[in-house]
Amino acid sequence: MTFEDFLYAVIEITSKHPGLRIGQAIMNKLYEHHPVKYAEIAYTAYDCFYIEAKVPETLMKIKKEWP
């Protein structure tokens, strides 16, 4: 899966589940596709699950370190 495929999956899940925040979708998909990277980000300053303002910063970090 490319980073672009990851983004598409995030967009797809948020369109199917409008109550889901983008930060939640990002972290959920990251856990699903790259659990090691998820573990590195979860509960750090880059974790955007609860704080939507962190989404751009989180995505930049994920893109930079994409496996």
C-alpha positions in Angstrom: 0.0 0.0 0.0 1.3 3.4 -1.0 0.8 6.5 1.1 -1.7 7.7 -1.5 -3.6 4.5 -1.1 -3.6 5.0 2.6 -5.1 8.5 2.2 -7.7 7.2 -0.2 -8.7 4.6 2.4 -9.0 7.3 5.1 -11.2 9.4 2.8 -13.3 6.3 1.9 -14.0 5.4 5.5 -14.9 8.9 6.5 -17.3 9.2 3.6 -19.0 6.0 4.7 -19.0 6.9 8.3 -19.7 10.7 8.5 -19.7 10.7 12.3 -16.1 9.5 12.3 -13.5 12.3 12.8 -10.6 12.4 10.3 -8.1 12.0 13.1 -9.9 8.8 14.2 -9.9 7.5 10.7 -6.2 8.2 10.2 -5.2 6.4 13.4 -7.5 3.5 12.8 -6.3 2.9 9.3 -2.7 3.3 10.4 -3.2 0.7 13.1 -4.8 -1.6 10.5 -2.1 -1.2 7.8 1.1 -0.4 9.8 0.7 -1.3 13.5 4.4 -0.6 14.2 4.1 2.9 12.9 0.8 3.3 14.8 2.6 2.3 18.0 5.3 4.9 17.4 2.8 7.7 17.0 0.0 6.7 19.4 0.0 8.8 22.6 2.7 11.2 21.4 2.5 14.8 20.2 1.7 13.4 16.7 -1.4 11.4 17.8 -4.4 13.1 16.0 -7.1 10.6 17.2 -8.6 13.2 19.6 -7.1 16.5 18.4 -8.1 17.3 14.8 -5.6 20.2 14.7 -2.8 17.7 14.7 -4.0 16.1 11.5 -1.6 18.0 9.1 1.4 17.4 11.3 0.5 13.7 11.7 0.1 13.2 8.0 3.4 14.9 7.3 5.2 12.6 9.7 3.5 9.5 8.4 4.3 10.4 4.8 7.9 11.2 5.6 8.4 7.8 7.4 6.0 5.7 5.2 7.3 2.1 5.1 
